[in-house]
């Protein structure tokens, strides 16, 4: 296996795979020269699949068995209010599983969303291997900055199912900033406005030479270019019903054809002031053909979608407040994602920040390029001369299978009381990078120093306490990696087991947040209630994923702590079903 690391932008609508070779990033095309690959999977009845551009035509031919926008489902519980609204808009069948996660029903086989993403990742891996002529097993995968613990964990699992060692998950805006500023020795504050097909993120970063420090991030996992398309589809459905009296909203194939028309109109209006479209549909069960011909101006389209853009600007204001900055303090504005091609988006963002966006950056490819640059820095020596000197071999990590089985029904009196947390200990110093010198060798051209990414937690993490309040342990917008501790005491005599519900969100009210899972501590030595003290350490790593460890303060011994993440469906999915 080579030391080449793929940089993968796993998008809602489209995905991109890149690699950095000898310091030069390359966006990898397929055999037809396509650099953008639709995140679409079509299922045949025998379990075989088509992925990417070859699957796109089946959105209209057979929408019930063509899965798209799986990223909007990944890592989410089935009963999430936002998810339940989305489920009704998909033509394929989505059901709840025993672990509370959504499953996509394809000919009776139940596929978790990360299984769909795994097929897309496996397809991208195959494209890269064909292009480079070598097997590849490592990748850096990007995620929306607003993704929570469950969504990040599910994305990492998708990479593992696809046969990739995921060296790092990095936020999409951070990857874009890396592509923009790596090796340029910039010192400035940059706003990365990332508007994709299904998600929106705004990230404020400070660039100091090769340090990329996120000051704040905010976003919406259910706001994207799909919403613009859906507005036009809704308008066409209304026009059909008014003109002919037929409600076509329940016809999956018709909806997919109308969505394709809507996307074409949206793209054309980026370059034209007015477009004309003609749509002809057969009434299901009859021989009647309905024909709809209309013209739509750019201004009219903008009016239909104005509130969508306003939502993104409200999120920008939130990010600035979190960073403690005014709009005028932003030095540069970088637009990322295909939706930033919409003229209304460009206009409103330009007005909001009162500056022109950076030009010369491809918004569809910049995230993948940044991921590839960072991936190369993780395996390549920095400032090492060209010679016969052999770098130490990378450590091979053994595969670890987590036990994420569901816990039994919990008793109310097993939930502990919470005491205030002491100040968090200072972070451990980072290990210094070693530089090797080989005598009597001419100096070779130096690569830029390995970038240092300092990201932040997008959501607060905490536990449920009495009265429906979340006690925040990991604060929002904390620099990664970080660790915080809390002390817990038992609530009844001789209690040997405690359960702590773990939540993610930015509200103190439990009902406004999302339950990630539960932390269970077992085999606690019996003792009087409130005298049994347990120190629980919450740690969030550079991937933005939570780890927990606990110590019995009486004995000093470490206790086994297990976080069961809701909807983590890996143990229910057979990776051998990844047939391309």
C-alpha positions in Angstrom: 0.0 0.0 0.0 1.4 3.4 -0.9 1.7 6.4 1.3 -0.5 8.5 -1.0 -3.4 10.0 0.9 -6.6 11.0 -0.8 -8.4 14.2 0.0 -12.2 13.5 -0.3 -15.0 16.0 -0.3 -17.9 13.8 0.4 -20.7 16.1 -0.6 -24.5 16.0 -0.4 -25.0 16.4 -4.2 -21.5 15.8 -5.6 -18.2 14.5 -4.4 -14.6 15.3 -5.4 -11.4 13.3 -4.8 -7.9 14.8 -5.0 -4.3 14.0 -4.2 -1.2 16.0 -3.6 1.9 14.7 -5.4 5.3 16.4 -4.9 3.5 19.4 -3.4 1.0 19.8 -6.4 -2.7 19.1 -5.7 -4.5 17.2 -8.5 -8.2 16.8 -8.8 -8.7 13.2 -10.0 -11.0 12.7 -13.0 -12.8 9.5 -14.0 -12.2 7.6 -17.3 -14.5 10.1 -19.0 -12.7 13.2 -17.7 -15.4 14.1 -15.1 -13.9 15.8 -12.0 -17.2 16.1 -10.2 -18.9 12.9 -9.2 -22.6 12.8 -8.2 -23.2 11.3 -4.7 -25.8 9.0 -6.2 -26.2 5.2 -5.9 -28.6 3.1 -8.0 -29.5 -0.4 -6.8 -30.3 -3.3 -9.1 -32.5 -6.0 -7.8 -29.6 -8.4 -7.5 -27.7 -6.0 -5.2 -25.3 -4.7 -7.7 -25.0 -0.9 -7.9 -24.1 2.0 -10.1 -22.5 5.0 -8.6 -21.8 8.6 -9.7 -22.5 9.9 -13.2 -23.6 6.4 -14.4 -26.3 6.4 -11.7 -27.6 9.9 -12.4 -30.0 8.9 -15.3 -31.8 6.6 -12.9 -33.0 9.5 -10.8 -35.8 9.8 -13.4 -35.9 6.3 -14.8 -36.3 4.5 -11.4 -36.3 7.1 -8.5 -37.5 4.5 -6.0 -34.2 2.6 -6.2 -31.9 5.6 -6.7 -30.5 7.0 -3.5 -29.2 10.6 -3.3 -28.5 13.2 -0.6 -27.7 10.4 1.9 -25.4 12.9 3.7 -28.6 14.6 4.9 -29.5 11.4 6.7 -26.1 10.2 8.0 -25.6 10.0 11.8 -29.2 11.2 12.5 -31.8 9.4 14.6 -35.0 8.5 12.7 -37.2 10.5 15.1 -35.3 13.7 14.6 -37.9 16.4 13.7 -35.8 17.8 10.8 -35.2 14.3 9.5 -38.8 13.4 9.5 -39.6 16.4 7.3 -36.8 15.3 4.9 -37.9 11.7 4.7 -41.2 12.7 3.1 -39.4 14.4 0.3 -37.4 11.3 -0.8 -38.9 8.9 -3.4 -37.1 5.9 -1.9 -38.4 4.2 1.2 -36.8 5.1 4.6 -37.8 3.2 7.7 -36.7 3.1 11.4 -34.4 0.4 12.6 -34.2 -1.2 16.0 -31.3 1.1 17.0 -33.3 4.2 16.3 -31.4 5.1 13.1 -32.9 5.4 9.6 -32.5 2.6 7.1 -33.0 2.9 3.3 -35.1 -0.1 2.0 -33.8 -1.4 -1.3 -35.6 -4.6 -2.4 -36.0 -5.6 1.2 -32.4 -5.0 2.1 -31.9 -2.3 4.8 -29.0 0.1 4.2 -27.9 2.7 6.7 -27.0 6.1 5.3 -23.3 5.5 6.0 -23.6 2.4 3.9 -24.6 4.6 0.9 -21.8 7.0 1.6 -19.4 4.0 1.8 -20.4 3.0 -1.7 -19.6 6.6 -2.9 -16.3 6.6 -1.1 -15.4 3.2 -2.5 -16.2 4.5 -6.0 -14.0 7.5 -5.5 -11.2 5.3 -4.2 -11.5 3.1 -7.3 -11.3 6.2 -9.6 -8.1 7.3 -7.8 -6.5 3.9 -8.0 -7.2 3.6 -11.7 -5.8 7.1 -12.3 -2.7 6.6 -10.2 -2.1 3.0 -11.0 -1.6 1.9 -7.4 -3.7 0.7 -4.4 -4.6 3.4 -2.0 -5.7 2.9 1.6 -5.6 6.2 3.4 -7.8 9.3 3.1 -8.6 12.6 4.8 -12.4 13.2 4.5 -14.1 16.5 5.0 -17.4 17.1 6.9 -19.6 20.1 7.4 -18.3 22.3 10.3 -21.7 22.0 11.9 -21.7 18.1 12.0 -22.1 16.8 15.5 -20.5 13.8 17.1 -22.9 11.2 15.7 -22.6 12.5 12.1 -18.8 12.6 12.3 -18.6 9.1 13.7 -20.9 7.8 11.0 -18.8 9.5 8.3 -15.7 7.9 9.6 -17.4 4.6 9.7 -18.4 5.0 6.0 -14.7 5.5 5.1 -13.8 2.3 7.0 -16.5 0.4 5.3 -15.1 1.6 2.0 -11.7 0.1 2.9 -10.1 3.4 3.8 -8.0 4.3 6.9 -9.5 7.7 7.7 -6.4 9.6 9.0 -8.4 12.7 9.8 -11.8 14.3 9.5 -11.5 18.0 8.8 -14.2 20.6 8.4 -15.0 21.6 4.9 -14.4 25.4 5.4 -11.1 24.7 7.1 -10.1 22.5 4.1 -11.0 25.4 1.8 -9.0 27.8 3.9 -6.0 25.4 3.7 -6.3 25.3 -0.1 -6.5 29.1 -0.2 -3.7 30.0 2.2 -1.2 27.0 2.5 2.4 28.1 1.8 1.5 31.7 1.3 2.5 33.0 4.7 -0.6 35.0 5.0 -1.6 36.9 8.2 -5.3 37.7 8.0 -8.8 36.9 9.1 -10.8 35.0 6.5 -14.5 34.1 6.3 -15.2 30.9 4.5 -18.8 31.0 3.2 -19.6 27.3 2.3 -23.0 26.8 0.7 -23.3 23.3 -0.7 -26.2 21.2 -2.0 -27.5 20.2 1.4 -25.6 22.0 4.1 -24.5 25.5 4.9 -21.5 26.5 7.0 -19.7 29.8 7.8 -16.3 29.6 9.4 -14.1 32.5 10.6 -10.4 31.7 10.6 -7.2 33.5 11.5 -4.3 32.6 9.3 -0.8 33.1 10.7 1.8 31.9 8.3 1.0 28.1 8.3 -1.3 28.1 11.3 -5.0 27.9 10.5 -6.9 28.7 13.6 -10.7 28.6 13.6 -12.2 31.4 15.6 -15.8 30.4 15.2 -18.1 28.2 13.2 -21.9 28.1 12.7 -24.1 26.4 10.2 -27.3 24.6 9.2 -27.2 20.9 8.3 -30.6 21.3 6.4 -30.0 24.4 4.3 -28.5 24.1 0.8 -29.0 24.2 -3.0 -31.6 21.5 -2.8 -33.9 24.1 -1.2 -33.6 26.4 -4.2 -34.6 23.5 -6.5 -37.5 22.5 -4.2 -38.9 26.0 -4.5 -39.1 25.8 -8.3 -40.5 22.3 -8.1 -43.3 23.5 -5.8 -44.0 26.4 -8.2 -44.3 24.0 -11.2 -46.6 21.6 -9.3 -48.8 24.6 -8.3 -49.0 25.7 -11.9 -49.9 22.2 -13.1 -52.7 22.0 -10.6 -54.1 25.5 -11.4 -54.0 24.9 -15.1 -55.2 21.3 -15.3 -56.6 20.4 -11.9 -54.2 17.5 -11.4 -52.1 17.2 -8.2 -48.8 15.5 -9.3 -47.1 15.9 -5.9 -47.3 12.2 -5.1 -45.7 10.9 -8.3 -42.0 10.2 -7.6 -40.9 9.9 -11.2 -42.6 13.2 -12.1 -41.0 14.9 -9.1 -37.6 13.8 -10.1 -38.1 15.1 -13.7 -39.3 18.4 -12.3 -36.3 18.6 -10.0 -34.0 18.1 -13.0 -35.8 20.9 -14.8 -35.4 23.1 -11.7 -31.7 22.5 -11.5 -31.3 23.3 -15.1 -33.3 26.6 -14.7 -31.2 27.5 -11.6 -27.9 26.9 -13.5 -29.0 28.9 -16.6 -30.2 31.8 -14.5 -26.7 32.2 -13.2 -25.7 33.4 -16.7 -29.0 34.6 -18.1 -31.6 37.2 -17.1 -34.5 35.1 -18.4 -35.1 31.5 -19.2 -37.9 29.7 -20.9 -38.9 26.1 -20.1 -41.3 23.6 -21.4 -42.4 20.6 -19.3 -44.7 17.8 -20.6 -46.0 15.1 -18.2 -48.4 12.2 -18.6 -51.2 11.9 -16.1 -50.6 8.6 -14.3 -53.1 6.0 -15.3 -54.3 7.9 -18.3 -53.2 8.9 -21.8 -53.6 12.6 -21.0 -50.5 14.7 -21.5 -50.1 17.9 -19.5 -47.9 20.6 -21.0 -46.5 23.5 -19.1 -44.6 26.3 -20.8 -43.3 29.3 -18.9 -40.6 31.9 -18.6 -38.8 32.8 -15.4 -36.7 35.9 -14.8 -33.7 36.0 -12.6 -35.4 38.6 -10.4 -38.5 36.4 -10.0 -36.3 33.4 -9.0 -34.4 35.5 -6.5 -37.7 36.6 -4.9 -38.8 33.0 -4.5 -35.5 32.1 -2.7 -34.7 35.3 -0.9 -35.5 33.9 2.6 -33.1 31.0 2.0 -30.2 33.3 1.5 -31.3 35.4 4.5 -31.1 32.4 6.7 -27.5 31.9 5.7 -26.7 35.6 6.5 -28.2 35.2 10.0 -25.9 32.3 10.5 -23.0 34.6 9.4 -23.9 37.1 12.0 -23.9 34.4 14.6 -20.4 33.2 13.7 -19.1 36.8 13.9 -20.6 37.2 17.3 -19.0 34.0 18.5 -15.6 35.1 17.2 -16.0 38.6 18.8 -15.4 40.3 15.4 -17.1 43.0 13.4 -17.7 42.5 9.6 -15.1 45.1 8.8 -12.4 43.1 10.6 -12.6 40.3 8.0 -9.8 40.7 5.5 -10.9 38.2 2.8 -14.0 36.3 1.8 -13.9 32.9 0.2 -16.9 31.3 -1.4 -17.2 27.5 -1.4 -19.9 25.2 -2.7 -21.9 25.1 -5.9 -24.8 27.2 -4.5 -22.4 30.2 -4.3 -22.7 30.4 -8.1 -26.3 31.7 -7.6 -26.0 35.5 -8.3 -28.3 36.4 -5.4 -26.0 34.5 -3.0 -23.0 36.3 -4.3 -24.7 39.7 -4.1 -26.0 39.3 -0.6 -22.8 37.9 0.8 -20.8 40.7 -0.9 -23.1 43.3 0.7 -23.0 41.6 4.1 -19.2 41.6 4.4 -18.8 44.7 2.2 -16.0 43.2 0.2 -15.5 41.3 -3.0 -14.9 37.5 -2.7 -11.6 36.0 -3.6 -11.5 35.0 -7.3 -9.6 32.2 -9.0 -10.9 29.5 -6.6 -13.1 26.7 -8.0 -15.9 26.5 -5.3 -16.6 22.9 -6.3 -13.1 21.6 -5.9 -11.4 23.7 -3.3 -12.5 21.6 -0.3 -11.1 18.4 -1.8 -7.8 20.1 -2.7 -7.4 21.4 0.9 -8.0 17.9 2.2 -5.4 16.4 -0.2 -2.8 19.1 0.9 -3.4 18.2 4.6 -3.3 14.5 3.9 0.0 14.8 2.2 1.4 16.7 5.1 0.5 13.8 7.4 2.7 11.2 5.7 5.5 13.3 4.0 8.6 14.4 5.8 8.9 18.2 6.2 12.0 20.0 5.1 13.9 16.7 4.6 16.6 16.7 2.0 16.4 14.3 -0.9 18.8 11.4 -0.1 19.0 7.7 0.7 18.0 8.4 4.2 15.2 6.1 5.3 12.4 7.7 7.3 11.0 5.4 10.0 8.1 3.3 8.9 4.6 4.5 9.8 2.9 2.7 12.6 0.2 0.4 11.4 -2.9 0.7 13.6 -4.8 -2.5 14.3 -8.5 -2.5 13.5 -10.7 -1.8 16.5 -14.3 -2.8 16.7 -16.3 -0.8 19.1 -19.0 -2.2 21.3 -22.0 0.1 20.6 -24.7 -2.3 21.6 -27.8 -0.8 23.1 -28.1 -0.6 26.9 -31.0 -2.0 28.8 -33.9 0.2 30.1 -32.5 2.6 32.7 -33.9 3.2 36.1 -34.5 6.9 37.0 -32.6 6.7 40.3 -29.4 5.7 38.5 -28.9 9.1 37.1 -26.3 10.9 39.2 -26.2 14.4 40.8 -23.8 16.8 39.2 -21.2 18.9 41.0 -19.5 22.0 39.5 -16.4 21.2 37.5 -13.0 22.5 38.5 -10.9 24.3 35.9 -9.8 22.2 33.1 -6.1 21.2 33.1 -3.9 22.8 30.5 -3.6 20.9 27.2 -0.6 18.7 26.8 2.3 20.4 24.8 2.5 19.3 21.2 5.4 17.2 20.2 8.0 19.1 18.3 8.6 18.2 14.7 12.0 16.6 14.1 14.2 17.8 11.2 16.8 15.4 9.8 20.1 16.5 8.4 22.2 14.3 6.2 25.9 15.3 5.9 27.4 16.2 2.5 24.1 16.4 0.6 23.0 19.4 -1.3 19.9 21.2 0.0 16.8 20.2 -1.9 13.8 22.6 -2.5 11.8 22.8 0.7 8.2 22.0 0.9 5.9 24.4 2.9 5.9 23.5 6.6 3.1 21.1 7.6 0.0 23.1 8.3 -1.3 23.3 11.9 -5.1 23.2 12.0 -6.8 24.4 15.1 -10.5 23.7 14.8 -13.3 24.2 17.2 -16.3 22.3 18.6 -19.4 23.2 16.6 -21.8 22.3 19.5 -21.6 22.1 23.2 -21.5 18.7 24.8 -23.0 17.9 28.2 -25.2 15.6 30.3 -28.9 15.7 31.3 -29.5 16.8 34.9 -32.6 17.1 37.0 -35.2 19.5 35.7 -34.5 18.9 32.0 -31.3 21.1 32.0 -28.1 20.2 30.2 -25.0 20.6 32.2 -22.4 21.8 29.7 -19.1 20.0 30.0 -17.5 20.8 26.6 -18.3 24.3 25.6 -19.2 25.4 22.1 -16.4 26.9 20.0 -13.6 25.4 22.2 -10.3 24.8 20.4 -9.5 21.2 19.6 -8.3 19.0 21.0 -9.6 19.7 24.4 -10.6 18.0 27.6 -12.9 18.9 30.5 -13.8 17.1 33.7 -16.7 16.8 36.1 -17.2 15.0 39.4 -20.2 12.8 39.9 -21.7 11.2 43.0 -24.1 8.4 43.4 -27.7 9.2 44.3 -28.5 6.2 46.5 -26.6 3.9 48.9 -24.5 1.1 47.6 -25.2 2.1 44.0 -22.8 0.2 41.6 -23.9 1.6 38.3 -24.6 5.1 37.1 -26.0 6.3 33.7 -25.4 9.7 32.3 -27.4 10.8 29.1 -25.0 12.6 26.8 -26.4 15.5 24.7 -25.1 17.8 22.0 -26.5 21.3 21.4 -26.3 24.9 22.2 -29.2 25.3 24.5 -29.5 24.7 28.2 -32.9 23.0 27.6 -32.6 19.3 27.0 -35.5 19.2 24.6 -33.8 21.7 22.3 -30.7 19.5 22.0 -29.9 16.2 20.5 -29.2 13.1 22.6 -26.1 11.4 21.3 -26.2 8.4 23.6 -25.5 7.4 27.2 -22.4 7.1 29.3 -22.6 4.0 31.6 -20.2 3.4 34.5 -20.4 -0.1 36.0 -18.8 -2.1 38.9 -18.6 0.9 41.2 -17.5 -0.2 44.7 -20.6 0.1 47.0 -20.7 3.0 49.4 -23.0 5.6 51.0 -24.7 7.9 48.5 -23.0 11.1 47.6 -19.7 9.8 49.2 -18.8 7.8 46.1 -16.9 10.3 43.9 -16.1 9.6 40.3 -14.1 11.8 38.1 -15.3 11.8 34.5 -13.1 13.2 31.8 -14.6 14.3 28.5 -12.1 14.6 25.6 -12.8 15.8 22.1 -10.1 14.8 19.6 -9.0 16.6 16.5 -11.7 14.8 14.5 -14.3 16.4 16.7 -15.3 13.1 18.3 -15.9 12.4 21.9 -13.9 10.1 24.2 -14.7 9.5 27.8 -12.7 8.0 30.7 -13.5 7.8 34.4 -11.6 7.3 37.7 -12.9 6.2 41.1 -11.5 8.9 43.4 -11.5 6.6 46.4 -9.3 3.9 44.9 -7.6 5.8 42.1 -8.4 3.0 39.7 -9.7 3.7 36.2 -13.3 2.6 35.6 -14.6 1.2 32.4 -16.7 3.9 30.7 -18.7 3.3 27.6 -20.5 5.8 25.4 -23.2 4.2 23.3 -23.9 6.5 20.4 -27.5 6.4 19.3 -27.9 5.4 15.7 -24.4 4.0 15.2 -25.3 1.2 12.9 -22.0 -0.3 11.9 -22.7 -3.6 13.6 -25.8 -4.1 11.5 -24.2 -3.5 8.1 -22.3 -6.0 6.1 -19.4 -4.3 4.3 -19.2 -7.3 1.9 -22.3 -6.0 0.2 -20.3 -3.1 -1.3 -20.7 -4.3 -4.9 -19.8 -1.7 -7.6 
